[in-house]
C-alpha cells in the first residue's frame, strides 16, 4: 500500500492529509515537522526566531480564508506568500 494511504489510518495522518488538502500544500511541505524535530527545536531554543514566520503564516491564512483582508494582494499572492514562508530556511 502507498505510504500516503498508510498515513490516513492514524488520526494524525488523516488530519495532516486533510490540512494539506484544505491549505493547498503537499505532505512533503509538512512531513519534516515531527516529534524529534519539535523536541530538538525546543531544546535548542530555535523555535523563538520562528515566531515571526508563524505569525505571518497565520495572518496570511486569515486573509486567504476571508477572516481578514489585504486589498493589495490577490489570492495567488497570498498562496505564494504562505508557501514561501513554509519553504524558506535561514
VOGU-3710 file (C-alpha; in Angstrom, 3 decimals, decimal comma):
1> xxxxxxxxxx> 0,000/0,000/0,000  1,217/3,512/-0,815  2,745/5,398/2,152  0,292/8,281/1,765  -2,627/5,951/2,301  -0,965/4,238/5,265  -0,786/7,613/6,997  -4,528/8,053/6,619  -5,194/5,227/9,084  -3,858/7,222/12,036
11> xxxxxxxxxx> -5,745/10,260/13,365  -2,647/12,435/12,991  -2,022/11,214/9,446  -5,630/11,765/8,463  -5,500/15,269/9,958  -2,233/16,025/8,126  -3,713/14,971/4,799  -6,886/16,962/5,499  -4,786/20,047/6,293  -2,731/19,599/3,120
21> xxxxxxxxxx> -5,880/19,448/1,028  -7,508/22,339/2,884  -4,422/24,602/2,812  -3,348/23,558/-0,685  0,142/22,347/0,269  1,791/18,981/-0,225  2,527/16,498/2,516  6,255/16,911/1,845  5,963/20,546/2,998  4,850/19,488/6,455
31> xxxxxxxxxx> 6,320/15,990/6,840  9,667/17,306/8,050  7,928/18,524/11,199  7,921/15,526/13,532  8,271/14,851/17,239  12,054/14,644/17,073  12,271/17,972/15,194  9,993/19,715/17,688  11,936/18,426/20,694  15,258/19,315/19,086
41> xxxxxxxxxx> 13,999/22,801/18,230  12,641/23,252/21,737  15,873/22,117/23,358  17,969/24,319/21,067  15,639/27,311/21,527  15,447/27,765/17,760  11,680/27,959/17,920  11,784/31,607/19,083  13,125/33,026/15,785  10,327/31,184/14,003
51> xxxxxxxxxx> 7,591/33,071/15,866  7,568/35,891/13,281  7,253/33,398/10,433  4,467/31,551/12,242  2,588/34,796/12,865  2,960/35,818/9,212  1,616/32,447/8,029  -1,261/32,760/10,493  -2,130/36,231/9,197  -1,915/35,141/5,551
61> xxxxxxxxxx> -4,198/32,173/6,255  -6,679/34,569/7,848  -6,588/36,645/4,663  -6,857/33,578/2,428  -9,982/32,372/4,216  -11,585/35,840/4,483  -11,132/36,390/8,217  -9,027/39,456/7,357  -8,300/41,428/4,205  -5,359/42,903/2,374
71> xxxxxxxxxx> -6,817/44,651/-0,677  -3,467/44,959/-2,488  -2,929/41,172/-2,639  -4,843/38,698/-4,736  -5,308/35,020/-3,874  -2,256/33,936/-5,894  -0,038/36,379/-3,967  -1,371/35,115/-0,662  -0,845/31,439/-1,558  2,669/32,206/-2,835
81> xxxxxxxxxx> 3,498/34,003/0,427  2,270/31,090/2,525  4,237/28,516/0,523  7,332/30,737/0,549  7,150/31,034/4,347  6,745/27,268/4,670  9,732/26,557/2,440  12,189/29,312/3,329  15,031/28,499/5,667  17,644/30,720/7,178
//
